[in-house]
């Protein structure tokens, strides 16, 4: 078990403005040696895209609120946010994902966004090492990090 004093402090920006996204991009993503990303789409359309270049800091670009409304106040702002997703996923550094085949095809079919240099997939790497174990991201996160299963923590409205 992990003691509270040994937990890695983490910061996730989950309700950014366009200026916050630009700042995060310039400070943490543009020169990153690799970027992990993940999409969420519990109702079909992509509700958010998360990015991290290091274990302790992440950016979530939301597109849908818990009630299903658009996160962005105007269509123009939403399109600009999608432009940031496209720019980040087009960076030349390697991209890390969990079951990336799904995310890649969904980003392409829904938004016309291609992922450049998607090289590592945690689902397939874990399956190669432990084929008999579960492979979902919540389980792998609880197994390989000091974070418990988090998807059930999101409140439903």
trRosetta pair geometry for C-beta under 8 A, 3 or more apart (Angstrom, degrees):
i j d omega theta_ij theta_ji phi_ij phi_ji
2 6 5.5 -126 -168 79 88 114
2 7 6.3 99 143 -73 125 77
2 146 4.6 177 -176 -135 180 110
3 6 5.0 82 60 8 82 103
3 7 7.8 -126 97 -25 47 80
4 7 5.8 -34 -157 -1 42 118
6 146 7.2 -160 110 -113 89 157
7 146 5.2 -165 -120 126 74 143
8 55 6.1 5 128 123 158 119
8 56 5.7 -115 157 -91 110 96
8 146 6.5 137 13 41 87 129
9 56 6.2 43 87 -149 64 113
10 55 7.3 -83 -102 144 103 69
10 56 5.3 -140 -107 -148 59 53
10 57 7.3 -166 -157 -66 64 33
10 58 7.3 13 -180 4 105 103
10 147 7.8 2 -5 -76 157 124
11 56 6.7 37 18 154 79 75
11 57 5.3 -1 64 -113 93 71
11 58 7.4 -179 96 30 52 65
12 50 7.9 -20 -152 -141 116 116
12 57 7.7 163 -83 -161 46 38
12 58 4.3 -9 -115 67 84 104
12 59 7.5 -176 -159 -76 63 18
12 60 6.2 37 172 -13 105 107
13 16 5.1 54 147 -67 114 104
13 20 6.1 -166 176 164 142 127
13 24 6.3 -134 41 -77 152 142
13 58 7.1 -159 27 98 67 55
13 59 5.0 -10 60 -116 107 66
13 60 6.7 -169 91 27 57 70
14 60 4.5 13 -120 50 63 127
14 62 7.1 58 174 -41 67 117
15 62 6.9 -10 -107 8 53 135
16 20 3.6 -143 -156 89 96 129
16 21 5.1 117 131 -53 141 77
16 24 7.1 -64 -119 -7 151 136
16 59 6.6 9 -36 -156 148 96
16 60 7.6 164 -5 71 105 57
16 61 6.7 -50 46 -103 122 63
16 62 8.0 155 32 14 76 87
17 20 4.7 107 46 0 69 100
17 21 7.3 -128 95 -4 42 84
18 21 5.6 -49 -151 32 37 114
18 22 6.5 37 151 -18 65 104
18 77 6.2 -123 -48 -149 125 91
18 80 5.6 6 -122 117 135 130
18 81 6.6 -112 -97 -74 87 77
18 84 7.6 -173 -143 -36 75 138
19 22 5.7 -52 -149 36 34 112
19 23 6.3 35 153 -19 65 106
20 23 5.7 -56 -148 38 31 112
20 24 6.2 30 155 -18 66 107
20 59 8.0 168 137 -134 97 112
21 24 5.8 -55 -146 38 29 110
21 25 6.2 35 153 -23 64 108
21 59 6.8 113 -121 -175 67 138
21 61 6.2 52 -108 -99 126 109
21 81 6.8 164 -40 -125 168 74
21 84 4.8 -5 154 -150 136 168
22 25 5.6 -53 -147 35 29 116
22 26 6.4 22 158 -13 64 108
22 84 7.4 -110 -70 -107 61 126
23 26 6.0 -60 -147 41 28 105
23 27 6.0 14 161 -9 66 115
24 27 6.1 -63 -137 46 26 102
24 28 5.6 -35 -175 34 66 113
24 29 6.6 49 134 -10 75 112
24 59 4.6 110 156 -80 159 140
25 28 7.5 -73 -111 54 8 72
25 29 4.8 -53 -139 49 49 122
25 30 5.8 67 158 -43 73 94
25 84 6.5 -122 -62 -154 139 105
25 87 7.1 20 -142 106 144 124
25 88 6.5 -116 -116 -82 103 97
26 29 7.8 7 -14 46 15 82
26 30 5.8 5 -120 -2 36 132
28 32 6.5 32 155 -67 58 113
28 53 5.1 174 161 35 90 130
28 54 7.2 -104 -159 10 111 104
28 57 6.0 -120 -129 111 155 135
28 59 7.6 158 72 -25 135 118
29 32 5.2 -40 -145 -11 35 124
29 35 6.1 43 -141 -100 90 131
29 51 6.5 10 -99 147 130 138
29 53 5.6 -171 -98 -43 56 133
29 59 7.7 -56 -48 18 127 139
29 88 5.7 -41 171 -128 150 99
29 91 6.7 -150 157 -43 94 161
30 91 6.9 -156 -131 -114 42 131
32 35 5.3 89 96 -65 145 87
32 53 3.5 -105 -123 -140 140 133
32 54 7.8 -137 -132 -35 111 79
32 91 7.4 56 50 136 97 156
32 93 5.5 -131 92 42 79 173
33 53 7.6 120 38 -171 60 99
33 93 6.0 155 165 -144 20 128
33 94 7.8 -3 146 36 62 94
34 53 7.0 151 82 -144 48 70
34 93 5.3 -158 -96 159 35 112
34 94 4.6 -23 -118 72 98 92
34 95 7.2 171 -167 -89 78 21
34 96 6.0 55 159 -20 118 107
34 120 7.8 18 -164 21 139 129
35 51 5.9 -16 -176 -161 112 98
35 52 7.1 152 -159 77 64 36
35 53 5.2 -36 -102 -90 73 79
35 88 6.8 -155 164 174 165 97
35 91 6.6 78 -1 65 142 134
35 93 5.9 100 -6 90 92 121
35 94 7.7 173 29 92 63 49
35 95 5.6 -26 73 -113 85 70
35 96 7.1 -168 96 24 35 81
36 51 7.1 148 82 -156 55 45
36 52 4.8 -12 57 61 102 90
36 53 7.6 -177 18 -82 73 29
36 95 7.4 124 -109 -170 26 62
36 96 4.2 -39 -99 75 77 105
36 97 6.9 156 -156 -78 67 41
37 49 6.5 -2 -170 179 106 95
37 50 6.5 162 -152 86 54 56
37 51 5.1 -10 -100 -99 85 70
37 52 7.9 177 -75 22 45 63
37 88 7.4 136 -89 126 135 120
37 89 6.7 -17 -28 -93 174 93
37 95 6.0 -27 15 -163 110 110
37 96 7.5 137 15 70 61 56
37 97 5.9 -27 67 -92 73 92
37 103 7.3 157 110 163 98 155
37 115 7.7 -156 62 -128 143 125
38 49 7.3 170 85 -155 41 55
38 50 5.0 -5 56 54 88 103
38 97 6.5 146 -84 -143 66 78
38 98 6.1 9 -104 32 113 102
38 103 6.8 -113 -141 -93 43 146
38 137 7.2 74 -127 -119 147 166
39 46 5.2 -58 -167 -136 120 110
39 48 7.3 168 -154 89 55 47
39 49 5.2 -24 -102 -103 74 77
39 50 7.8 -174 -83 18 27 72
39 103 4.9 149 15 -131 110 98
39 106 6.2 -152 79 91 155 132
39 107 6.6 -169 -52 -63 150 95
40 46 7.2 106 72 -161 47 64
40 47 5.0 -54 100 60 96 101
40 48 5.0 14 42 52 110 86
40 49 7.8 -157 18 -76 71 36
40 50 7.6 54 -17 -12 101 103
41 44 6.2 -75 169 114 105 10
41 45 6.2 -153 -142 101 100 24
41 46 4.8 -54 -82 -99 106 46
41 47 5.9 161 -103 0 42 83
41 106 6.4 -146 1 -178 155 147
42 47 6.3 -10 22 -5 84 142
43 47 7.0 84 28 -57 94 118
43 64 7.6 -141 40 155 123 168
43 68 6.7 -6 31 -114 172 103
45 63 7.3 -116 141 110 108 127
45 64 6.7 123 97 -52 112 138
45 110 6.8 137 -136 -150 61 135
46 49 6.6 14 168 -54 127 92
46 63 5.9 54 103 42 81 146
46 64 8.0 171 109 -6 42 114
46 106 6.8 130 -72 144 106 114
46 107 7.4 53 -71 -94 151 64
46 110 5.8 141 -16 111 108 160
46 111 7.1 -37 15 -31 141 124
47 62 7.0 -23 155 -153 69 73
47 63 5.9 -158 -162 61 26 87
47 64 3.9 -73 -134 45 80 119
48 60 5.3 12 173 179 131 99
48 61 6.3 163 -159 82 74 48
48 62 4.5 -30 -100 -108 106 55
48 63 6.1 -174 -80 14 47 77
48 64 7.1 -112 -41 38 76 79
49 60 7.4 163 82 -155 36 56
49 61 5.1 -9 59 56 87 101
49 63 7.7 47 -6 -17 85 112
49 85 5.1 76 58 -121 158 121
50 58 5.9 5 -174 177 104 120
50 59 6.9 163 -153 88 57 48
50 60 4.6 -22 -99 -102 85 78
50 61 7.6 -174 -81 19 35 66
51 58 6.6 160 83 -159 44 72
51 59 4.9 -10 59 60 96 96
51 60 7.8 177 20 -81 65 35
51 61 7.5 31 -1 -9 106 100
51 88 5.8 -64 -100 172 156 152
52 55 7.2 62 161 -100 134 22
52 57 6.5 153 -140 90 87 53
52 58 4.1 -40 -81 -101 103 85
52 59 7.4 170 -74 20 55 65
53 57 7.3 -19 50 80 77 101
54 57 5.5 35 66 36 100 94
55 145 7.7 179 -152 -124 118 119
61 81 5.6 162 -175 -177 118 106
61 84 6.4 179 -106 88 153 121
61 85 6.0 -144 73 -69 155 98
62 65 7.4 63 160 -79 133 49
62 71 4.1 128 113 -77 104 166
63 70 6.8 -47 174 -143 60 70
63 71 5.7 -133 -146 18 10 113
63 72 7.2 -23 -133 -7 55 102
63 78 6.7 83 -138 -146 87 102
63 81 7.0 174 -89 108 84 138
63 82 7.8 54 -99 -70 126 88
64 68 6.0 -21 -170 -142 112 34
64 69 7.1 143 -155 74 64 31
64 70 6.7 -55 -102 -110 52 35
64 71 6.1 -55 -14 -29 8 93
65 68 6.9 -40 69 28 74 19
65 69 4.8 -1 33 59 116 84
65 70 7.5 27 -7 87 90 13
65 71 5.6 142 -54 -84 74 69
65 157 8.0 -31 141 49 92 143
66 154 7.8 -177 -106 168 112 101
66 155 6.7 -9 -128 92 157 82
66 156 6.8 175 -172 -146 115 32
66 157 4.1 90 121 18 121 116
67 157 5.3 -58 -69 99 74 125
70 73 7.9 168 106 -77 108 13
70 78 6.0 -54 -168 -79 127 138
71 78 7.7 128 63 -100 77 94
72 75 7.7 113 104 -97 119 17
72 77 4.1 -169 -173 100 118 106
72 78 3.9 -179 57 -67 147 77
72 81 5.9 -145 -70 -5 139 138
73 77 6.1 46 50 32 72 148
74 77 4.7 97 59 6 84 99
74 78 7.1 -146 97 -3 47 86
75 78 5.6 -54 -150 37 36 114
75 79 6.3 37 153 -19 68 104
76 79 5.8 -56 -151 36 30 110
76 80 6.5 30 151 -18 64 105
77 80 5.5 -53 -148 37 34 113
77 81 6.4 39 151 -21 66 102
78 81 5.6 -51 -150 33 34 113
78 82 6.6 34 151 -17 65 102
79 82 5.6 -50 -149 36 35 112
79 83 6.5 45 147 -26 62 101
80 83 5.2 -47 -153 28 36 120
80 84 7.0 40 148 -20 63 95
81 84 5.7 -47 -158 28 38 112
81 85 6.9 41 145 -18 65 99
82 85 5.4 -46 -152 32 41 115
82 86 6.4 44 149 -19 67 102
82 111 6.1 -153 -156 -155 123 131
82 113 7.6 -136 -177 -60 92 129
83 86 5.6 -51 -148 37 34 114
83 87 6.2 35 152 -21 66 106
84 87 5.5 -52 -144 37 33 113
84 88 6.2 33 157 -19 66 105
85 88 6.0 -57 -148 37 28 109
85 89 6.2 15 159 -8 64 113
85 107 7.9 -150 149 -141 124 118
85 111 7.5 -3 94 136 136 161
85 113 6.3 -35 118 -123 105 162
86 89 6.2 -65 -144 45 25 102
86 90 6.1 19 158 -17 64 116
86 111 7.8 -141 -70 139 99 121
86 113 5.0 -130 -99 -121 81 107
87 90 5.9 -65 -146 40 25 109
87 91 7.4 50 151 -47 59 83
88 91 6.0 -29 -166 -11 37 112
89 95 6.9 28 -140 -93 70 151
89 107 7.2 -170 -143 177 174 159
89 113 6.0 72 66 166 148 115
89 114 7.3 175 127 98 117 42
89 115 4.8 -78 -176 -114 114 66
89 116 6.4 131 146 18 63 78
90 114 7.4 69 -90 79 86 82
90 116 5.0 73 -140 -3 42 130
91 116 6.8 -177 63 69 34 122
91 117 8.0 -78 97 43 60 125
92 116 6.5 -61 -104 131 38 131
92 117 6.1 77 -172 -14 43 150
93 117 6.7 178 101 96 25 145
94 117 5.3 -111 -105 147 43 110
94 118 7.8 95 -167 -133 64 17
94 119 4.2 -51 -147 27 109 131
94 120 6.5 58 160 -3 122 100
95 100 7.7 123 114 -123 108 140
95 115 5.8 -97 54 177 165 112
95 116 7.3 117 -18 79 124 52
95 117 5.8 124 0 96 89 75
95 118 4.5 -43 69 -104 114 61
95 119 6.6 128 49 15 56 73
95 120 7.6 -160 100 38 43 76
96 119 7.5 -39 -78 65 59 76
96 120 4.4 -18 -113 75 80 111
96 121 7.6 176 -160 -82 57 29
96 122 6.8 60 175 -39 99 95
97 100 3.5 100 81 -80 137 100
97 103 5.6 -130 -164 39 143 145
97 104 7.8 166 54 -41 173 91
97 115 8.0 1 -41 -175 143 162
97 118 6.2 -12 2 -153 125 111
97 120 7.4 149 25 89 58 62
97 121 5.6 -21 74 -112 80 71
97 122 7.2 -137 104 8 32 87
98 121 6.9 118 -119 -166 23 70
98 122 4.8 -32 -97 52 79 110
98 123 5.3 101 -165 -36 65 95
98 137 4.4 70 149 -85 167 111
98 140 7.1 -176 -124 50 129 146
99 102 4.9 15 137 16 103 116
99 103 7.0 119 101 -12 70 93
99 121 6.7 95 -68 -168 19 114
99 123 4.5 49 -58 -11 72 155
99 135 7.9 103 -59 136 107 111
99 137 7.8 -102 8 -46 104 101
100 103 5.3 -59 -143 44 48 108
100 104 5.4 48 160 -24 81 106
100 115 7.4 -124 -170 85 113 164
100 118 5.3 163 177 177 150 134
100 121 4.8 -115 7 -102 109 108
101 104 6.1 -53 -140 37 24 111
101 105 6.5 14 164 -9 60 110
101 121 7.7 19 -19 -117 79 153
102 105 6.5 -67 -151 41 24 100
102 106 6.0 18 158 -17 64 116
103 106 5.8 -63 -142 41 27 109
103 107 6.1 28 161 -19 66 108
103 115 7.4 56 115 -44 100 151
104 107 6.1 -55 -146 36 25 108
104 108 6.4 20 156 -14 61 110
104 114 7.9 27 -160 -150 88 53
104 115 5.1 -94 -113 20 90 128
104 118 6.2 -97 -80 -2 126 170
105 108 5.7 -59 -148 41 32 111
105 109 5.9 24 160 -14 70 111
106 109 6.1 -55 -135 42 28 103
106 110 5.7 10 170 -3 65 117
107 110 6.5 -61 -129 48 19 98
107 111 5.6 -47 -168 47 58 109
107 113 4.3 -71 165 73 103 104
107 114 7.6 153 111 -88 114 17
107 115 6.5 85 68 -42 151 100
108 111 7.5 -73 -105 59 8 65
108 112 6.6 34 -158 -121 48 23
108 113 6.5 -117 -81 63 44 49
108 114 6.2 46 -94 -86 99 61
115 118 4.6 43 121 -47 123 119
118 121 7.7 44 160 -62 100 91
120 125 6.7 6 -169 -40 89 133
121 124 4.4 50 90 20 112 108
121 125 6.5 166 84 -14 56 87
122 125 5.6 -55 -137 41 33 111
122 126 5.9 32 163 -17 68 108
122 137 7.4 80 85 -110 131 81
122 140 6.0 126 146 153 123 161
123 126 6.2 -61 -150 39 23 106
123 127 6.2 23 153 -20 62 111
123 135 5.0 69 -149 171 85 114
123 137 7.8 -59 -70 -66 94 74
123 140 7.7 -118 -89 -39 55 153
124 127 5.4 -51 -141 37 33 114
124 128 6.4 39 156 -23 64 101
125 128 5.8 -53 -154 31 30 112
125 129 6.7 18 152 -9 63 109
126 129 5.8 -64 -150 43 34 106
126 130 6.0 -37 174 44 73 98
126 133 7.2 -88 160 79 106 116
126 135 5.9 157 90 -127 123 81
126 140 5.7 -100 -70 -110 162 123
127 130 7.2 -83 -122 68 21 57
127 131 5.5 51 -175 -106 67 64
127 135 5.7 8 -68 -103 95 133
128 131 7.4 25 -110 -64 12 87
130 133 4.1 4 137 14 119 122
133 139 7.7 -177 157 143 99 135
133 143 7.9 74 164 -96 145 163
134 139 4.2 -28 103 124 127 175
134 140 7.9 -139 106 -46 88 71
135 139 7.2 54 48 66 6 127
135 140 7.0 16 -164 -49 39 114
136 139 5.0 87 65 12 81 104
136 140 7.0 -159 94 -5 38 90
137 140 5.6 -57 -140 42 34 108
137 141 6.0 40 159 -24 68 105
137 151 7.7 99 82 -42 100 124
138 141 5.8 -53 -147 34 26 113
138 142 6.6 20 156 -13 61 106
138 149 4.1 49 176 -143 107 91
138 150 6.5 -153 -123 36 89 61
138 151 4.9 -80 -79 6 127 112
138 152 7.6 70 -140 -10 150 88
139 142 5.9 -61 -152 39 30 106
139 143 6.2 26 153 -19 66 113
139 149 7.0 7 -72 -96 42 109
140 143 5.5 -59 -143 40 33 112
140 144 5.8 -6 172 11 71 115
141 144 6.8 -71 -127 52 20 84
141 145 5.3 -34 -169 34 62 120
141 147 5.3 -47 163 82 107 107
141 148 7.9 45 114 128 103 14
141 149 6.9 127 73 -103 110 46
141 150 6.7 -51 107 5 156 104
142 145 7.3 -54 -92 56 14 79
142 147 6.9 -98 -89 95 52 60
142 148 5.4 29 -109 -146 103 41
142 149 5.1 -27 -49 -52 130 72
147 150 6.2 -16 158 -45 115 118
149 152 6.1 35 123 17 106 107
149 153 8.0 162 112 -23 62 95
150 153 5.1 -49 -162 18 57 122
150 154 7.8 66 151 -32 74 84
151 154 6.5 -36 -171 5 44 109
